[in-house]
Amino acid sequence: MERLFQLGAVLFCAALAVAAPVRTTDAEMNDQYRARRADLRKALGDGVTVLFGRTEDREEDLRTGFFQESNFYYLTGWREPGAILMLAPLAEDPKTPGYAARAKVPREILFLPERNAEEEKWTGRKLGPSDPEAKSATGFEVVMPAEKFEAELALALEAYANIYTLTDQPAAERLKQLAPLRGISNAAAAIVKLRMHKSPEEIALIQHAIDVTIEAHRAAWQRAAPGLHEYEIAATMMDVYQDAGCERSAYAPIVGSGPNSVYLHYSRNNRRIDAGEVLLMDVGAECAGYAADITRTIPVSGKFTRRQREIYEIVLGAQKAAIAAVKPGQTLSKTAPNSLYRIAYDYIDSHGKDLHGDSLGKYFTHGLGHHVGLDVHDASDPNAPLEAGMVITIEPGIYIPEENLGVRIEDMVLVTEHGAKLLSAALPREPGEIEKLLSRSAAAAPGR
């Protein structure tokens, strides 16, 4: 009992160590959002940019609550529904043609819906455009009622010929109706280019989400045992990051045992876990808007079988080879030059065999990784060379349905000027370390 109490105390202290969210003042964050908007105006200097935030829908938001559209949040930090952003660039040289007309248009306007007392009975108080704190709370010098958007857009289009927006969103149809004779271009590429580079503040927020996620994985390792169901392990993990103040899972938890370990995005999590199997857990928290994405594969009975360990070590070797090669100029693409995927694939294909003597490359059935930020699969160009300040996953895997054996190891990496920093290094990935931690958990748990 004393040993169990000591283990519990250690886990409790570890949870406390990650529970406090990263603290950045509203003013500091507003400055960062403002700088992002300035960068976007510069990138799209020949037109007015319009982005629509998500609207509130009580039926749609019933299960998860309201969450802002990520591009809108990236540029504004605004979490309330129904807002509209309009940006109008201005050349530095006053002699630029059209400068005088464009100088009369506000550089940026945030449009907010007027307050609705009846709606607020259901969803809570919102900030209105006429509230005294509207400017300070939003970080915008110009805040207007959403009802004025169409009139302000018409005025802006007297000075600008082009409109930029996110053309794949339904709200883009509204712009086509308001300005049927104007060209409407996609702002996505310019926003993606900004979002791929993470600021120090963003990296700190991502690291916090990673730290909480690591504690969730550790809690799962402590509980995992034959006879439990996959959903019980998922619940244990979600409880950890909800306890830490995180808003939600960054994606539907993937907890696959035995035959379910071979399915890439398996999320039913309803199978009973049996002895002798592996348990693949691809689970991440979203904290303060930023996602984590970590996968570990562990032996349910505490020890890998000889075959499980063989496959695990091949996947780990491929991951290590790819991480060692991470640096500016490399890519995540399967086919582009300097492909990190090719490094991992070639390692897997040249190590080990299946039951028929064939190489294992064909069992690595997905890409090597992706960018992570406000979205778990963050806005990115997978063919673009990596640059310092990008946060990516490295996640090779081998999935052999014939053997009911799937192994994936996924970690999050910060690209630096000289290589890679492993942000999720605190969660063991060596098979011996995993087995040691599982044996300690088994010894401390009553009735196991």
Secondary structure, DSSP 8 states (H G I E B T S, - for coil): -HHHHHHHHHHHHHHHHHHS-----HHHHHHHHHHHHHHHHHHTTTEEEEEE-----TTTTTTT-----HHHHHHH---STT-EEEE----S-TTSTTHHHHHTS-SEEEEE----HHHHHHH-----TTSTTHHHHHT-S-EEEGGGHHHHHHHHTTT-SEEEE-TTSTTHHHHHHH-TTS-EEE-HHHHHHHHTS--HHHHHHHHHHHHHHHHHHHHHHHH--TT-BHHHHHHHHHHHHHHTT--EESS--EEEEGGGGG-TT-----SB--TT-EEEEEE-EEETTEE--EEEEEETTSS--HHHHHHHHHHHHHHHHHHHH--TT-B--SSSSSBHHHHHHHHHHTS-B-TTS-BSGGG--S-S--B-SSSSS-S--TTS---TT-EEEE--EEEEGGGTEEEE-BEEEEE-SSSEEETTTTS--SHHHHHHHHHHHHHHSTT-
